[in-house]
Amino acid sequence: MNGASREALAAARERLDALTDSTSVDAAQLAGELAAVTALLDREVSLRRVLTDPAQAGEAKAELVQRLLAGQVSGPTADLVSGLVRSRWSQSRDLVDALEELANVADLTAAQQTGALDSVEDELFRFGRIVSSNTELRAALTDRKATASAKSELLRSLLGGRADAATERLVTRLVTAPRGRSLEAGLESLSKLAAERRDRVVAVVTSAVPLSDTQKRRLGAALAKLYGRQMHLNLDVDPEVLGGMRVQVGDEVINGSLADRIEDAARRMAS
């Protein structure tokens, strides 16, 4: 993706992260629903063009999405898709590519939440090696004459009970809806997303007042440099933090609040 589409996808990934950081959102359900919307827009070219038409108001396109998806998907999914169509896209196909990537990221997030992300990454790699070394299997999985249900059944016999559920969902979607990609390229893309997800670190930031966009960018960049990994900020506001902020990354707490400094000074004076 280039230009506007790349920016739109980046914004959507941030919204997805914010959604799936909430324990009230089922990431696996979100993935399935996003995949269903992907299939719909991949099939309905005229609808896709309407939803990416720069001449149409973003809010009007969002309202159309809400009407189309009402009762078909959960509220978080409908809201996420509405946000996507409000954005500008360089090409109409980019919207479908973005939805597909979001569905895959949501499934990888579901695996991460259950502690299975490392296993999923390994299973994707091993499945790719199996396919590359077995010409008959590759032929069966890429046969254009075979139905999606037949391919799904074949994958179920291969992966069912032997791989994580997220791995099976990701591979099944790739095989049954390759969207012009080779099987090898699709598996490589999934492996990269899994590796990227594994390297993502969440920092819980508590401040006395909401941070500005500039402050959030600077803090994210500073933490990424400090930890050497991509950083996602979960922001919280607590008026009792008198100044500065408190940052927690995993079990490590970086205390920069005025309240903490006052308590520390009091402890030193008492001793």
DRENGU-559694 format. One line per 4 residues: number of its first residue (from 1); for each residue x, y, z of C-alpha. Coordinates in steps of 0.05 Angstrom, whole numbers. Layout:
N
NUM = X/Y/Z | ... $
This chain:
271
1 = 0/0/0 | 21/71/-12 | 3/141/12 | -66/148/39 $
5 = -79/74/43 | -18/61/85 | -39/116/133 | -110/90/136 $
9 = -86/19/152 | -39/45/207 | -97/82/239 | -142/21/234 $
13 = -88/-23/266 | -86/25/325 | -161/22/333 | -159/-54/329 $
17 = -105/-56/383 | -147/-11/427 | -207/-56/418 | -171/-121/431 $
21 = -135/-94/492 | -204/-94/524 | -223/-160/556 | -295/-148/536 $
25 = -279/-158/462 | -273/-229/435 | -213/-224/387 | -229/-290/353 $
29 = -301/-269/340 | -276/-202/314 | -228/-239/267 | -284/-282/239 $
33 = -330/-223/228 | -276/-182/195 | -261/-241/149 | -334/-245/130 $
37 = -335/-170/112 | -271/-181/73 | -305/-236/32 | -366/-191/21 $
41 = -326/-132/-6 | -280/-176/-46 | -341/-205/-81 | -383/-141/-87 $
45 = -339/-95/-129 | -391/-41/-138 | -402/-36/-63 | -327/-32/-51 $
49 = -322/25/-100 | -378/63/-66 | -345/55/2 | -278/80/-23 $
53 = -304/136/-68 | -268/200/-46 | -326/242/-73 | -372/212/-21 $
57 = -374/240/50 | -340/194/100 | -398/198/149 | -447/178/94 $
61 = -404/117/78 | -400/99/152 | -475/103/159 | -483/57/98 $
65 = -436/6/131 | -476/9/196 | -541/-5/158 | -510/-62/118 $
69 = -478/-96/177 | -533/-84/229 | -551/-151/260 | -497/-187/220 $
73 = -436/-171/261 | -420/-145/331 | -417/-72/348 | -340/-69/353 $
77 = -334/-99/283 | -385/-51/253 | -350/8/286 | -282/-15/261 $
81 = -307/-22/189 | -342/45/194 | -276/77/214 | -242/44/154 $
85 = -291/72/104 | -285/142/134 | -212/141/114 | -184/155/44 $
89 = -157/97/2 | -110/101/-57 | -145/42/-90 | -211/8/-74 $
93 = -177/-59/-68 | -133/-32/-12 | -195/-30/33 | -204/-105/25 $
97 = -130/-118/36 | -134/-78/100 | -195/-115/125 | -161/-182/111 $
101 = -98/-160/149 | -140/-136/208 | -176/-203/210 | -109/-239/212 $
105 = -81/-193/266 | -144/-204/308 | -135/-279/304 | -61/-272/323 $
109 = -83/-228/381 | -131/-282/403 | -73/-331/403 | -30/-281/442 $
113 = -84/-273/495 | -84/-348/508 | -8/-353/508 | -7/-391/442 $
117 = 24/-339/396 | 93/-372/396 | 61/-439/378 | 21/-407/322 $
121 = 82/-374/293 | 120/-441/295 | 61/-479/265 | 55/-430/207 $
125 = 129/-438/192 | 126/-514/196 | 63/-517/153 | 99/-476/100 $
129 = 157/-525/101 | 110/-584/94 | 74/-552/35 | 139/-535/-1 $
133 = 164/-606/6 | 99/-641/-14 | 78/-626/-85 | 14/-668/-81 $
137 = -10/-630/-20 | 7/-563/-51 | -30/-582/-114 | -92/-602/-74 $
141 = -92/-538/-34 | -83/-493/-94 | -129/-531/-143 | -176/-478/-172 $
145 = -227/-532/-189 | -232/-556/-117 | -287/-526/-74 | -273/-485/-13 $
149 = -309/-537/30 | -265/-592/2 | -202/-553/18 | -228/-536/87 $
153 = -241/-610/101 | -171/-628/77 | -141/-576/124 | -185/-600/181 $
157 = -158/-670/172 | -87/-643/172 | -90/-591/227 | -151/-607/269 $
161 = -128/-625/339 | -55/-619/318 | -50/-544/313 | -77/-485/351 $
165 = -147/-463/330 | -119/-395/308 | -69/-430/262 | -125/-471/231 $
169 = -169/-409/219 | -112/-369/189 | -89/-424/141 | -161/-442/122 $
173 = -177/-370/103 | -113/-365/62 | -125/-430/25 | -199/-420/11 $
177 = -193/-346/-7 | -122/-334/-33 | -142/-270/-69 | -90/-277/-123 $
181 = -31/-295/-78 | 11/-357/-80 | 4/-403/-20 | 77/-391/-2 $
185 = 70/-315/-5 | 8/-318/38 | 42/-361/91 | 102/-315/92 $
189 = 57/-255/103 | 22/-290/161 | 89/-309/192 | 112/-236/188 $
193 = 48/-213/222 | 58/-264/277 | 130/-243/288 | 109/-170/290 $
197 = 54/-186/340 | 102/-224/384 | 149/-164/386 | 94/-116/406 $
201 = 101/-90/477 | 45/-56/516 | 61/2/563 | 9/24/613 $
205 = 16/99/621 | -18/135/679 | -17/211/679 | -53/266/718 $
209 = -82/296/654 | -92/267/584 | -30/268/540 | -29/307/476 $
213 = -17/272/410 | 53/300/408 | 68/275/478 | 42/206/460 $
217 = 85/202/398 | 147/225/436 | 135/177/494 | 122/119/446 $
221 = 186/134/408 | 227/140/473 | 200/74/500 | 211/39/434 $
225 = 284/63/435 | 292/42/507 | 263/-28/498 | 284/-39/426 $
229 = 214/-62/407 | 149/-34/379 | 110/-2/436 | 35/5/444 $
233 = 10/55/496 | -50/41/540 | -68/108/570 | -101/121/636 $
237 = -115/186/673 | -110/189/749 | -115/258/782 | -77/231/842 $
241 = -14/228/799 | 7/299/816 | 54/310/759 | 93/272/707 $
245 = 71/201/694 | 78/129/714 | 96/77/660 | 90/2/670 $
249 = 118/-47/619 | 105/-118/641 | 130/-124/712 | 174/-63/706 $
253 = 149/3/732 | 181/70/713 | 159/120/765 | 162/191/740 $
257 = 103/221/778 | 110/278/827 | 71/238/879 | 121/181/875 $
261 = 179/230/881 | 147/262/943 | 136/194/975 | 208/174/959 $
265 = 235/239/990 | 192/228/1052 | 219/158/1060 | 291/183/1055 $
269 = 279/238/1106 | 247/188/1154 | 307/142/1150 $
